Amino acid sequence: RDQPEVELLEKLGSTNVPLLLDALSFHGGRSNYRLRRAIDNLATDAHKELILKKLPKQQNLVEIVLSHKWEGDAKDILVAELKKRVGYIHWDWVKAVANLKDPQTYGDLTWYFINGVNPHLTYKCIKDLPGIDMEAAVKAFWQTANVKGGTDSVSAAELAAPYGHKDALDRLFSAMVSHDRNDIALPEVRTLINTLTGATGEDTQLFKWYDQNKDSLVFDKKAGKFVVAKTGQ
């Protein structure tokens, strides 16, 4: 529904990208989004320096940096802002830094995963970075989530359980029993339980299986799932 407005802005032409950038400072909400769409479509390398100059105070411009693959040119700005560890940072900012694949940024990226407001999105960005220690990161993340408590720990358990945290698996089963997540999210939890344990069936069958086997479960790292330990193991 924004396309007609974006197309009108684009008629201003590439030479007016500086004016559109100035307008971003005065418009919020949908208007800001339309301006950014138009700028993204009109911007060329000739506008890169100006966009990067405005980036520290207008974080949403990082979307344009990503679109045009300017992460390398913006590296100093991106890394400096990430190092502030402010708790909230634009989601695409994390993605842009992760795209650099620079081990020197892994500590700050991990910090945002553990302490930031979008752990699932951050996890998605960093989990496959070469050389990053995700086992240690997930362990610290899960410990922090346990301290915080609340229903958010169910969401955290969805990330921690696949790394072998047995108490995270228990949290997933508890969520199924108590329905402390909404009905839309519970099927996702159920599917993850199926994947991590191989147990199937109706909820009552899953709960019965878990009650019978939870004390004997061990994590098979190679298989990526919890298995019932053999007698004497």
N, C-alpha and C positions, 0 to 999 in steps of 0.2 A: 504493500500500500504506500510505501515511501518512494517508490521508483519515479513517479511523475515529478515529485518535488526535487529529487536528486537530479533528474534529467534537466530540469530548469536551471539548477545551480551550475550544472556542467556547461550550459550554454555560455556562461561567463568566460569560459576558455582557460587554458593553462596559464596564460599571462596574469590572470587574477587570483591565482592560488595564494599569494601573500595576503590579499584582502579577505579571502575565505578563512585563512588561518587566524587573522585578527578577529574575525567574527566569532570564532570558537570561544573566545574569552567571555562573550556576552550572551551566549545561548546555552541552555541546558536541555536535558531530556531528549525528545525526538528531534528537535531542531539541531542539537549538537550532533546527533547520530547522522542526520542527513548531510550536514556539512562535512563530516568526516568521510562519508561515503563519496561525496563529490570530490573532495581533496584527494582521496586515494585514487580515484579514477583519472584525475587530471595531473597528478604530480609526476614529475620526471626527475632525473638525476640533477637537473638544474635547481630543483627546490630542496634537495637533500640537506644542504648546510642550514638553511633556514628552519626546516622541520626539526633537525637535531638540536638546534639552538633553543627551540621552544619546548623540546621534549621534557626537560626536568620539571617544568611547572605545569605541563599539560600531558599527564601520563597516558591519556587515551590515544595520543599520537603514536604510541608504540604499536598500535594496530597497523598503521601505515608503514612503520619500520619493518614489521614482519612481512607485510604484503609485498614490499619492494625488496625484501632480503637485504636490508641495510644493517643487520645486526653487527657485522664486523666493524662498520664505520661508527656505529653507536656504542661500541663496547665500553669505552671509558665511562660514558654516561650511565649505561645500564648497570655496570658493576658497582659504580659509586653509590647509586640509589639502593641497590640490593643490600649493600653492606650496612645500611642504616638499621636494618632489621626492625622495622616499625610495626610488624604484625600484619597490617593490610598493605598490599601492593597490588596494582593492576595485574589481573591474571595473565595477560599477554606479556607483561614485563618478565615474569618468571619464565614463560615459554621462550622469550627472546634470549634470555641469558642461558637457558638450557641448550638452545640451539648452537651456542658458541662451543659447547663441549670442552670447556676449559676446566681441568681439575682444580684450579685455584678458586673456582666459584662454587665447588661442591659443598663446602662447609656452609656457606650462606644459603644455598638452595635447600640443603637439608634442614637448616634452621627454620625456613619458611614451611617446609613440610611438617615439621614437628609442632611449630607454634603458630603458623598462619591460619587464616580463616577458610582457606580452600585446600585442605590436605589432599582430597581425592584428585583434584585437578593438578596440583603440584606433583603428586605421586606419578600421575600419568606422564608428566613431562620428564621426570628425572629417572624413572625406574630402569631405563635401558641405557643410561649414559655409561660410556666405557670407563671401567675402573671405579665406579661409585660403589660404596659399601651399603647396599640397601638393607641387608640383614641388620646391621647396627642401627641404621636410620629408623627402620620399622620398629625395632625393639624400643628405642628411645621414644618414638611416637606413641606406641602402645602404653608405655609406662606413664607418659604425660596424660594420655586420655583417661587412664584409670584414676589418676589423681583428680582430674576434673570431674569424672563421673557423669551422671545424667544420661539421657537417651542418646546423646552424641557418641557415647562409647559403643553403641551398636554399629554405627557407621564406621568407627575406628576399628572395631573387631573385624569388619569385612576386609580391611586391609591387612590386619595382623594375623588372622587365622591361616591364610595361605603361606605364611612364613613359619608355621609350626607352633604358634602360641596356643597352647591347649586351653588356657583360660579364655582366650578370644573365641574359640569354638564353643566353649560353654556359654559365653555371652550370647552367641547367635542362637543357641537352643533356648536360652532363657527368654530371648526376644520373641521367639515363636510361641512360647507358652504364655507369656504375659501380654502379648500383642502391644508392646510399648513402641512399636513403629506402626505407621498407618498401613492400612490394608493394601495399598499400592506397592509399598516397599517390601512387605513380607514375602511375596513370591520370589524376589531377588535373593532374600536371605535363605529361603528354602532351596533354591537352585544352587547356591554356594555350598550349603550343607551337603547336598547330593554330590556335588563335585569333589568336595574335600574328604568325604567319608565313603562314598560308594553306596551309602544307605538310600533306599528308595521307599516309596509307598506313601500312604496317607500320613498326616501329621501324627496321629496316635501311634502308628507303626514306627515312625522316626523317633518319637520320644521313648518308646519302649526299647528300641534298639540302643539308644544312647544310655539309658539307665542301666542296661545290662552290660554295656561294654566300655563306658567312659573311663573306668579305673584302669583298663587294660590298653587304652589307646596310646600309640606312639606315632610320631611323625616320620614318615618315609620321605626324606628330602628328595631322593631321586624321582620318586613317583609323584611328589607334590601333594600327598594326601595323608590323612590319618588312617592307620590300620590297627587292627586288633593284634596285640603282641602274642606270639606263640607261647605256649606253656614253657616256662623255664628261660624265656628271653629276658 
